[in-house]
C-alpha cells in the first residue's frame, strides 16, 4: 500500500474469466485497487454461465500453466485436487495416437491438471476474490477506452442497471476473450491497425459428459486420438479426459467435411467409425451419458501482433484470448493465460509502476508464451484446406516437417518424448528441440518398433469393460 501522500494505484481488468481473474491477482501485488469488469453475473459455486459456452468442452491445464498458477495463487492446485480434480503424469497416464503412431507411456516428464471448467474457474475465482484489494463490477459491458493514442486513462462501461460511466485507471488490461474489441478501440484512439493472422480449419466441436464405469473412476488415463493430416482428408480427433466425480468429459472434433454431428445418437458412432481408431467409441459403449451433446464452431486460431505495433499507448495491455485464441484441441489456452498473468506481475515489479514504456514491455513479455502455443497450434492447422487464404508459408512447411519427424522419433525414444513434452507442456521453449543431440536423434528415428495398438494395461481394459 502507499502512504497518504502517494496517489492510489488503480488497475481495471476487463473480463472475469480465467485470464481476467489471474490478471487481477497479478495486479493486486503491484496496485492498491483492482476492479474487474465482467458482463456476466458470476456464480458463487461451480456452475455454467452465459458468457462461457466453451466450458461445456474438455479443458486441461498443462504443468507449465499449473506452475504459473501456483506462483500467483499458492495452494490452488492442491485446492483443485481436494475438490476432485485429477493430476495425470505425462506421458505415463496418456494413451495417445499421434500422426505417426501410438506413443509409449514413458516415465513422468510433466503433468496435466484435469477438471471441469466450472470447477477450475470457481476455485480460482474464490481465491482471487478473497483478496480485499480486488472488486468486481458484474453485468457491465466495456464499450471503449478513454485517453489518447499516447496513453489510456480509463474505460467506459455500460452497467445493466444504469447509464454509461467511466472508470479511471492507471492501467487497463483487456482479458475479455475472443470477443475483445481492443483492435477497434485502439484505432478509435488514432493508432494504426495491428497486424493480425487467422488460421481457420473450420473445426467443429462436439462434447458430452459421461459417468465412467465404476472400476474406471480412479486413475484411468487420458485417451487421445489425433488426426493424420497427411491423408489429405478432413482432420478428425477425439479426446477423453477423466475429471472430478468419476466422470469423463469427451470431445470429438472435425474440420470441414468431417465434422461431428450435434445429435446424441451419433456421438458414439463418430468416435468408433470416423476417428482413426475406435478406442474412444469402445470406451463410451461401457459408460453412461450424463448430458446432451454440446456443439461449437468457435475454434479459429486468431492472433493480434500488438507487440509489433510501431506505437503503443501507455497504461494498456491485452492478454488471454483477447490477444491470441487457439484451436482448443491443443489445450494451451489456460496455461498461456496463467503464464501471461505471471509475466504481467513480474514485468511491473521489475520496471516499476507507471515506468515509461511499461505497457509495451508487458505486451512483448506476453507474446512469448503466446508465440510458443501459436506455433504448436498452427503447425498442424495451417495445412487443412481453406485454413488460410495463402496456404502454409515456407517456414510453416519446414517447421512442420521437422516436428513430424520428432513426433515419429518420440514414439520409440523416451528422451525425445521428454523433449517434446518439455515444449507441449509449455515448460520450456522450442529451442530445446534444436539442440545437436535432439536433431541427431530425429535423423536416426525411433529406437523401438512401433506399437501395434493402444497401450492400455490389462487392468485398465478390464476396468473400462473392454475385457471380462
VOGUBA-678903 format. One record per atom (N, C-alpha, C): x, y negated, z negated. Coordinates in steps of 0.001 Angstrom, whole numbers, plus 500000, padded with zeros to 6 digits. Last residue first. Layout:
! residues N
XYZ
...
***
This chain:
! residues 468
486552558994520159
485872559582518986
486903560060517968
487351555825521509
487638557253521375
486955557768520128
486310553337521362
486709553803522695
487069555278522691
485710552121518979
484704553013519557
485062553523520937
487578550710517669
486726549959518596
485689550827519261
488915552685516273
488172551665515511
487188550916516416
490172554045518400
489136554720517616
488273553705516869
491951552098519253
490954552631520191
489822553327519429
493477551790516920
492682550666517421
491603551156518392
494704554312516757
493832553851515670
492937552699516133
496242554345519060
495161555327518918
494176554891517836
496794550945520196
497162552141519450
495971553096519394
496969549569523463
496217549741522216
496716550995521512
498262548557525897
498972549136524749
498192549077523441
496710549578528953
496742548645527819
497371549279526588
499016551357531166
497711550922530708
497834550023529495
501587551866531857
500542552376532750
499145551924532359
504227549485531837
503230550276531114
502123550688532080
507315549747533687
506006549137533417
505096550073532649
510455550435531944
509487550639533029
508139550018532686
512746547912530784
511914549085530542
510911549229531672
513920545626531601
514821546718531220
514059548008530942
513021543493534345
512694544218533113
513639545390532872
515739541516535857
514380542022535755
514165542829534486
518025540152536724
518075541598536516
516676542203536498
517160537531536784
517672538134538013
517694539662537904
516547537158534111
515469537093535102
515905537721536418
519098537248533001
518141538308532679
516996538336533682
520135534855534035
520752536131534409
519790537289534144
518490533013532733
518481533082534198
519055534420534666
519299533523530096
517917533777530495
517805533892532012
521988532763530137
521641534144529783
520217534495530194
521890529989530881
522503531007531762
522092532429531433
518630528539530325
519992528840529878
520578529941530755
516032527993530878
517008527689531927
518435527931531485
514339528227528837
514169529194529922
515193529004531034
514766526119527220
515288527409526755
515160528479527827
513402524000528413
514832524124528648
515403525455528203
510827523779527538
511068524682528653
512547524860528958
511039523592523899
510836523071525232
511216524076526306
509249525367521327
510483524908521953
510168524445523371
506653525756520552
507654525576519502
508987525084520058
504541526431522169
504880525010522026
505818524769520839
504124528989522895
503655528625521555
503878527144521250
505429529033525325
503963529065525328
503373528733523966
508134528957524409
507572527851525184
506053527856525125
508511531294523014
509022530048522450
508330528851523097
507619533133524862
506673532714523824
507199531528523017
509986533319526369
508755532845526994
507774532365525940
511706534374524451
511993533048525016
510736532468525674
510479536865524017
510570535889522924
510830534491523465
510839538057526489
509475537826525999
509482536794524875
513583538259526456
512976537291527365
511528537029526973
513816540270524512
514491538981524317
513873537914525208
512404542455525588
511904541764524401
512537540409524177
511463543351528625
512658542808527981
512201541950526805
509251543975530177
510157545039529781
511446544570529162
507800541714530621
507038542948530400
507937544083529920
509654539749531209
509167539835529833
508341541081529575
509919539947533975
511017540405533130
510539540633531697
507498538725534683
507765540112535074
508864540696534196
507993536186533697
506887536971533149
507053538446533488
510157535408535327
510333535536533881
509242536396533267
508877535319537794
509965536263537601
510229536493536111
507070533254537315
506573534583537653
507649535648537416
508900531160536960
508096531606535820
507522532998536084
509865530928539595
510775531307538519
510006531825537305
507541530195540950
508270531392541368
509203531869540255
506923527804539647
506046528957539503
506735530248539916
509021526113540456
508812526409539039
507990527678538870
508611526068543253
509868526563542688
509692526966541227
506033524974543496
506338526297544053
507597526887543422
506260522460542270
505293523434541766
505670524845542227
508162521280543980
508509521555542581
507565522602541988
506603521041546285
507777521910546316
508200522267544890
503110521130545210
504329520462545654
505476521477545719
500016522560546330
501178522548545435
502368521836546052
497632520215547812
498180521529547549
499405521432546655
496376517802548158
497613518023548902
498159519444548746
494115517973546528
493966517567547931
495192517933548751
493810520925544476
494299519571544725
494113519253546199
492205523208544613
492557522653543305
493069521228543412
491582524508546963
490806523335546597
491173522689545296
492686527684545878
492148526856546966
491304525700546442
495299527626543412
493982528083543824
493414527145544887
497679526495542586
497715527360543759
496338527848544206
497405525123540255
497584524331541462
497528525188542725
497351526959538139
496100526434538678
496258525737540020
500003527565537358
499162528575537995
497999527940538749
501005525131536552
501905526053537226
501164527188537909
499226523750535045
499106523590536495
500032524524537255
499975524711532414
498617524835532965
498615524774534487
502669524154532004
502197525519531835
500831525717532499
502669521379532397
503428522229533320
502969523688533216
501091520627530171
500668520334531552
501378521248532540
502634521273527970
501391522000528202
500886521806529626
504742519402528386
505018520832528267
503762521650528565
503427516928528395
504116517388529588
504389518881529556
502494516804525737
501546516811526848
502208517378528100
504851516624524276
504042517848524189
503011517950525300
505598514016525567
506459515197525517
505653516480525330
503848511911525354
503976512541526668
504815513815526615
504153510858522852
503028511774523075
503142512500524404
506321509135523353
506500510296522481
505398511321522727
505095507210524957
506161508041525523
506414509279524665
503309506103523119
502808506723524342
503858507631524977
505041505074521184
504075506101520816
503612506854522061
506357503146522733
507117504258522173
506196505409521767
504221501438523234
504842502133524360
505662503321523858
503798500542520608
502760501306521299
503324502058522500
506186499105520005
505832500318519272
504820501165520044
507075496698521048
507171497884521882
506756499177521208
507991495405517910
507816495162519350
508010496454520150
506253496830515128
507522496571515807
507267496331517291
504004497460513627
503976496235514445
505324495888515055
505875499374511325
504546498883511715
504681497559512462
508757501116512491
508126500086511668
506808499608512243
510156503208513590
510364501875514165
509708500754513370
509543505473512044
510915505245512497
511130503787512922
506787505378511570
507739505365510450
509139504955510909
505836505575514200
505577504356513420
506546504272512239
506782508156514797
507236507006515589
507010505706514840
505418509765512973
506873509662512877
507428508489513668
502715509467513804
503156509078512464
504663508830512409
502941510476516466
502401509141516185
502892508655514838
503807513070516013
504720512127516676
504255510686516490
501443514075514909
502671514059514109
503684513085514700
499763513841517098
499469513088515880
500706512990514993
500993515681518838
500933514265519201
500651513392517980
500570518104517511
501935517625517718
501956516137518064
497757518220517634
498448518184516343
499865517647516494
497324518276520422
496740517207519608
497461517093518271
498619520637521130
499130519362521639
498588518206520811
496932522499519861
498328522364519434
498910521039519896
494511522188521244
494562521951519802
495994521715519331
495254522830523970
494733521532523593
494847521216522116
496042525363524793
497060524464524263
496526523132523749
494788527554526124
494687527401524682
495636526403524051
494430528306528712
495781528426528176
495858528108526681
491812527792529364
492236529186529344
493614529364528709
491120525095529625
491137525692528286
491663527119528221
493055522904531410
492240524093531576
492276524855530248
493419519860529519
493955521039530176
492870522083530390
493792516392529594
492892517511529307
493346518697530149
495398513668528226
495534514801529144
494618515912528690
494166511507526860
495425511341527582
495613512433528619
491897512532525796
491800511222526444
493052510923527254
492744514765524465
492153514953525791
491935513635526513
495432513031522745
494495514136522917
493972514250524330
495676509388522875
496122510735522502
495062511770522861
496879506143523375
495905507144523810
496477508529523525
497136502929521789
497706504210522204
496574505174522535
497965499567521025
497018500502521632
497753501765522057
499704497473520344
498607497816519432
497570498769520039
500562495929523464
500840496240522069
499547496687521385
500028497382526714
499711496419525656
500187496873524284
502493497785529189
501582498463528261
501301497519527106
503684498012532525
503384497195531339
502373497943530493
504092500113534247
505130499078534143
504928498138532966
503412503428533052
502915502117533474
503993501057533300
504127505888532129
504847505390533301
504414503995533722
502426506611530107
503817506330529735
504630505768530895
500085507300531373
500180505965530780
501618505606530420
499085509205533349
500504508974533075
500704507557532525
496537511375532573
496845509960532814
498307509729532426
495405514409533893
496425513728533094
496577512282533543
493362517214533865
493442515780534204
494462515112533289
491974520135534944
493201519577534370
493297518111534811
488548520931534332
489560520324535194
490790519909534376
486379522024533062
487673522684532886
488786522075533724
483384522229532654
484267521108532296
485677521633532009
481427524053533051
482337523835534174
483330522713533880
480020526543530856
480504525193531144
481378525197532383
477793528320528707
478407528163530032
478869526723530219
477073530984526508
477286529540526673
478121529342527924
474733533570526097
475924533100526796
475926531574526834
473411534004522748
473298533964524199
474620533483524792
474852536004520084
474370534755520677
474088534977522157
475682538508519358
475058537672518333
474438536397518896
475999541859520447
475936540434520783
475160539657519727
478081544274519056
476707543744519007
476696542264519370
480137546676520860
479911545566519925
478483545046520039
480684548461522837
480609549011521477
480279547946520428
480911546978525090
479865548005525079
479650548551523667
483212545540524652
481928544888524374
480773545877524371
485195547329525492
485109546958524082
483745546358523742
484684547361528246
484560548600527476
484424548299525978
485292544686528872
483937545197529032
483704546464528242
488045544738528358
487170543866527566
485725544329527679
488970546714530286
489109546887528846
488144546022528045
489004546884533095
487705546887532400
487781546872530882
491016544553534904
490954545785534122
489670545748533296
490487542261536308
491461543197536869
491518544521536124
486907541667536322
488262541420535852
489190542505536401
484591542841537303
485186541742538065
486574541348537570
483706544923535607
483845545153537048
484610544059537791
483640544174532898
484045545524533283
484417545624534752
482796541510532852
484017541888532139
484534543254532599
480408541695534266
481508540896534803
482826541320534160
478922543307532461
479224543788533813
480399543036534418
478644541626530264
479489542819530145
479853543358531521
476953539631531489
478212539308530813
479148540521530760
474471539921532509
475586540114533441
476947539959532769
472589539349530627
472648540725531104
473839540977532028
472781536562530223
473221537501529185
473481538894529746
473921534470532849
472916535397532334
473514536351531305
475678532926534176
475169532373532927
474211533338532224
478472534740535570
477073534331535531
476746533689534188
481768533617536551
480833534483535820
479433533904535859
483047532968539872
482600532518538554
481705533544537873
484330533087542290
484471534208541365
484004533875539977
484129530842543805
483898532111544461
483988533307543548
486457529096541865
485476529040542950
485367530389543666
487384531129538968
487483529954539830
486437530049540945
486133532222535791
486486532472537180
486498531185537969
485997533853532558
486067532689533435
486472533093534844
484833534591529315
485108535066530663
485110533861531588
485441534991525935
485275534029527011
485706534668528324
484287535929522834
484755536414524129
484439535374525187
484902536377519514
484423535417520490
485087535772521808
483920538726517154
484744538491518332
484114537358519138
483798538846513550
483231538562514869
484319538476515932
484285539017510838
484239540234511633
483697540055513032
484515536427509824
483297537197509549
483156538419510448
486534534718512324
486035534948510969
484769535821510972
487752536483515248
487653535309514382
487008535709513061
489570537810517835
488934538156516563
488939536953515627
488957537132521190
489667536676520005
488910537105518754
489442538026524436
488680538386523247
489516538009522037
489241536767527741
489978536985526506
489022537162525338
489665536935531281
488847537111530087
489727537252528872
489454535772534704
490179536093533470
489189536295532337
490036535375538140
489090535764537094
489872536219535874
490451533421540887
491114533832539653
490088534126538580
489669534603544209
489397533782543025
490151534314541816
492523535812546162
491111535610545871
490903534695544691
495245536283546417
494596535390547368
493131535124547107
496873537654544782
495980538464545611
495151537612546568
498299535948543189
498953536392544415
498024537192545315
497061535488540802
496774534539541883
497364534993543210
495611537502538789
496808537560539617
496554536696540847
494384536620535473
494255536833536922
495619537011537576
494483538550532376
494773537367533182
494575537667534664
493009539497529565
493185539983530931
493308538768531830
493606540079526235
493649539053527275
493909539715528621
492869540356522861
492880541055524153
492738540009525246
494280540467519619
493789539652520730
493863540497521997
493585543366517497
494422542414518230
493631541516519176
492145543675514222
492107544000515649
492883542951516435
492016543218511454
493301543496512066
493280543829513543
488838544236510998
490000543800510236
491264544209510990
486831545315512436
486637543949511953
487834543418511172
486565547862513363
487467546975514107
487367545533513631
484647549266512022
486040549683511801
487041548757512475
482288548048513005
482685547920511601
484150548248511373
482625546217516073
482342547470515360
482947547423513962
481926542660515841
482797543786516172
482305545061515502
479483540745517156
479891541374515910
480686542616516277
480178538051519445
479814539437519157
480205539795517730
479355535318521509
479828535768520202
479292537168519930
480509534265524698
479474534883523867
480111535390522585
480897532181527605
481353532714526318
480185533269525526
482164531268530684
481004531847530009
481503532509528734
483308528690532787
483492529472531572
482158530011531091
484792528035535965
483628528023535077
483861529016533952
486991526123537969
486798527176536976
485512526961536186
487935524555539941
486519524890539977
486149525952538970
490480523753539610
490289525067540224
488825525411540433
491939520805539873
490612521342539565
490411522651540325
494004518536538716
494095519861539326
492830520599538903
494838515130538991
493852516140538653
494155517425539406
496632512367537741
496608513557538575
495555514513538057
497302508875537867
496513509976537344
496605511159538302
498692505772536902
498791506972537727
498013508094537051
496474503088536010
497522504050535681
497528505190536696
495949499882537487
495502501253537215
496678502175536940
497284497012535688
497086497814536900
496612499216536552
495389494915533404
496512495799533702
496243496592534974
493217493431532592
494097492849533597
495301493695533956
491296494513531040
492185493554530383
493161492904531367
490231496318532809
489406495161532442
490225494103531722
492193498243532777
492093497393533974
491223496171533694
491592499267530216
492896498652530478
492855497776531723
489040500330530531
489259499240529577
490576498515529866
489517502408532341
488694501256532750
488914500070531812
491101504098530747
491605503633532041
490828502402532512
489420504660528512
490627503847528359
491130503300529684
487196506152528160
487086505034529111
488340504159529087
486912509684527746
487572508412527438
487404507395528557
485870512237527896
485040511120528343
485650509757528092
487693513941526698
487616513907528157
486811512720528676
488532511960523735
488314513164524524
488215512922526016
489183509879522056
487758510126522291
487493511270523255
491233508551520850
491253510012520821
489840510516521091
492938505687520933
491834506332521625
492064507839521613
493758503580518385
494143504848519010
492901505478519624
494854500384517665
493705501168518117
494243502418518810
496094498348515156
496411499430516080
495127500183516384
494951496317513832
496360496136514160
496850497228515105
491636495242514609
492597496288514260
494007495867514631
488140494526514218
489506494079514402
490484495144513944
485361495541515782
486238495954514695
487644495454515016
482438493865516690
483859494076516934
484559494513515655
479187495072517747
480070494272516924
481516494649517213
475799495260518848
477224495439519123
478045494532518220
473230495843516340
473816495194517520
475300495519517668
472085499142515200
472352497715515083
472987497147516337
472141501883515131
471067501194514414
471293499695514293
474300502932516402
472985503417516809
471856502588516231
476764500411517344
476160501362516393
474764501776516853
479132499887519508
477674499746519523
477092500794518570
482197497990519352
481414499206519144
479930498881519145
485272496900520575
483843496610520459
483086497925520331
488364496619518862
487486497384519745
486048496975519494
491442494697518894
490349495424518272
489529496156519303
493536493611520237
493262493076518903
492127493810518185
496265494378522322
494897494685521921
494702494200520488
498322492429524430
498094493007523101
496608493218522862
498507491800527149
499734491865526347
499523492574525018
496023491613528191
496896492629528777
498191492783527989
494150491014525132
494662490655526442
495505491799526987
491141491626523267
492533491234523377
492886490867524802
489167494568522743
489338493123522698
490826492814522759
487684497233524656
488748496677523833
488650495162523799
484474498937524499
485538498159525133
486550497659524122
482713500606523216
482332500123524546
483404499262525204
482138503357521168
483109502326521544
482823501911522977
479209503994519350
479932504177520607
480902503027520835
478223505784516473
478585504491517066
479448504761518292
477827507780514561
476770507420515517
476987506016516066
479892506563511822
479253507602512630
478175507009513525
482807505566510798
481596504915511304
480964505914512266
484678506583508029
484083506950509309
482870506074509591
487930506032506513
486477505936506518
485959506230507930
490706506541504485
490083506842505777
488576506773505635
491686506289501980
492089505253502942
491397505413504285
490990508509500553
490157507313500387
490538506186501336
490871511649501872
491773510507501681
490947509226501657
489023513428502652
489252513331501214
490188512181500870
489133513542505361
488237512540504779
488287512505503259
490933515696505721
491280514340506161
490435513301505424
489528517850504707
490804517480504088
491229516074504495
487298517932506377
487117517784504930
488404517322504258
488502518349508911
487763517110508618
487618516881507120
489570520935508734
490461519781508918
489763518499508493
487163522372508408
488248522492507439
489187521305507520
485686521668510673
485158521345509350
486249521394508292
487309522684512761
487062521254512640
486586520875511240
487244525489512181
488504524751512272
488274523257512040
484498526026512349
485223526240511094
486530525456511093
484007525389515042
483274524699513972
483994524835512639
485618527161516446
485951525740516461
485223524984515352
486592530144514740
485612529383515489
485924527897515384
490054531038514884
488842530709514128
487855530083515090
493362531943514608
492123532191515337
490928531915514429
496624530996515180
495544530947514207
494238531013514985
499459532882516274
498306532040516566
497349532097515382
503099532935516286
501771533382515869
500704532431516374
506222534473517266
505450533308516829
504072533824516386
507352537021517219
508188535865517531
507517534595517016
507193540341516060
506679538966515985
507742537931516338
508106542848518528
508090542289517168
507736540805517182
505842543370521372
507159543217520758
507036542743519318
504028545112523113
503759544435521850
505062544379521050
504365544436526641
504565545244525455
504295544412524206
501945543494529054
503050543127528174
503146544133527030
501113544849532200
500839544781530767
502105544399530001
501773542726535148
501586543971534412
501314543738532934
502050540235536295
502942541295536741
502838542578535923
500172538590535082
500204538672536539
500988539891537017
499267540537532141
499725539365532860
499711539584534360
497286541644529741
497626541987531119
497991540702531841
497815542189526322
497675541228527409
498134541798528743
497222542283523161
497134543253524247
496813542450525501
498887541349520285
498295540888521534
498357542010522561
500398541535517952
498961541796517920
498268541171519122
503007540891518842
502740542142518127
501269542508518144
504151538777519967
503113539414520753
502666540721520098
502510536969517498
502772537040518941
504103537762519126
500220537771514887
501580537592515383
501655537774516890
497399535974513858
497866537101514634
499286536827515137
495227535186511329
496560534909511848
497028536149512601
491828534069511138
492830535124511270
494153534574511771
489610532578508735
490382532537509976
491453533617509969
488379532518506246
488129533649507139
488884533652508434
489061530709504371
487706530590504909
487393531684505931
491706531328503988
490776531612502886
489324531555503361
492702530320506388
492761531759506133
491777532141505023
492284527579505957
491607528258507058
491580529766506833
494024527175503840
492593526965503639
491779527637504737
496442527678505148
496024528537504049
494539528411503776
496439525542506880
496350526881507455
495974527899506372
496623523436504983
495426523596505807
495329524985506423
498882522882503498
497916523812502935
496709524088503811
499355519509504517
499889520722503879
498787521575503265
498891517938507125
497928518317506086
498401519606505416
501208517507508666
500258516420508439
499345516689507254
502427519995508573
503206518801508230
502281517642507901
500386521639509503
500851521781508123
501658520573507669
500271520771512168
499115520602511288
499522520688509825
502737521658513077
502468520220513035
501296519921512110
502266524419512878
503343523805512083
503160522293511984
500215524721514735
499964525034513321
501025524412512427
501474524118517153
500468523206516625
500181523452515159
503158526344517292
503724525006517400
502769523947516886
501330528476517182
502133528167515999
502816526811516084
498104527621518593
499434528201518670
500298527694517514
494932528214517958
495934527230517566
497289527924517568
492232528735520213
493313529248519395
494282528113519097
488819529339521074
489911528421520785
491001529164520010
486050530051523216
487179530518522410
488236529428522275
483063527974522925
484016528812523644
485211529133522749
481564526167521620
480951527492521809
481883528460522526
482844523774521741
483017524569520515
482429525964520647
482154522307523925
483202523313524115
483449524159522872
480389520366523022
479828521605523579
480879522697523764
480376518077521138
481460519058521239
480917520380521786
478272516348520684
479416515843521424
480558516823521577
476432517767519080
476132517491520474
477372517122521281
477725520402517023
477317519014517227
477270518713518717
477475523185514704
477580522578516035
477222521103516018
479435523610511670
478199523639512430
478358522924513748
480674523648508420
480862524132509785
479540524255510525
479276520681506811
479785522054506777
480019522510508214
478451518166507504
479204518313506252
479846519686506137
478783516932510868
478188517844509876
479075517979508652
478591513598511962
479486514719511674
478869515623510614
476833512320514563
476768512465513104
477567513718512773
478917511008517264
478009511961516626
477839511673515139
480819509073517875
479482508971518469
478466509871517766
482962507428515592
482512508694516176
481072508571516673
485824505913514477
484549505632515137
484132506882515905
487571505536511527
487290506458512623
485909506147513177
489903503422510161
488482503548510482
488337504467511687
492151503049507584
491930503702508872
490425503893509050
494372500995505850
492974501338506086
492858501928507488
497099500786505748
496359500647504498
494917501100504625
499370503075507408
498447501937507371
497765501881506009
500826505380507153
501558504164507536
500685502916507556
499239507497506522
500558507442505880
501303506146506162
497094507245508172
496893506940506755
498209506864506001
497922508210510606
497985506763510393
497774506387508927
497465510962510316
498812510469510590
498939508989510258
494694510978510004
495557511427508911
496984510925509089
493955510065512537
493608509276511344
494488509680510165
494886512184514092
495464510853514281
495178509969513075
493174514168513149
494603514287512873
495323512957513110
490724513160514079
490934513358512644
492423513460512312
491149513124516879
490907511900516140
491154512042514657
491507515849517540
492561514858517813
492384513615516963
489001516951516610
490296517443516144
491391516392516329
486829514041516435
487050515469516605
488458515822516136
486100511395516414
486234512075515138
486361513577515266
487016508457518066
486804509891518178
487073510602516868
489371506089517738
488150506363518485
488019507863518697
490607504497514938
490729505696515770
489384505953516432
492260501649513865
490973502195514283
491242503368515217
494038500338511077
494044501114512315
492634501609512585
495390497614509349
494183498360509708
494376499057511040
497123496442506633
497306497013507972
496131497926508271
496681493382504922
496422494818505024
496562495270506465
499334491012504527
498040491382505096
497890492898505183
500877490417501441
501047491028502753
499686491433503302
500476489606498879
500957488597499823
501099489127501237
499777491812497353
498731490829497667
499174489789498671
501517494594498928
501179493723497802
500228492640498275
500287497656500471
501009496396500490
500664495596499246
500842501203500000
500000500000500000
500872498754500000
***
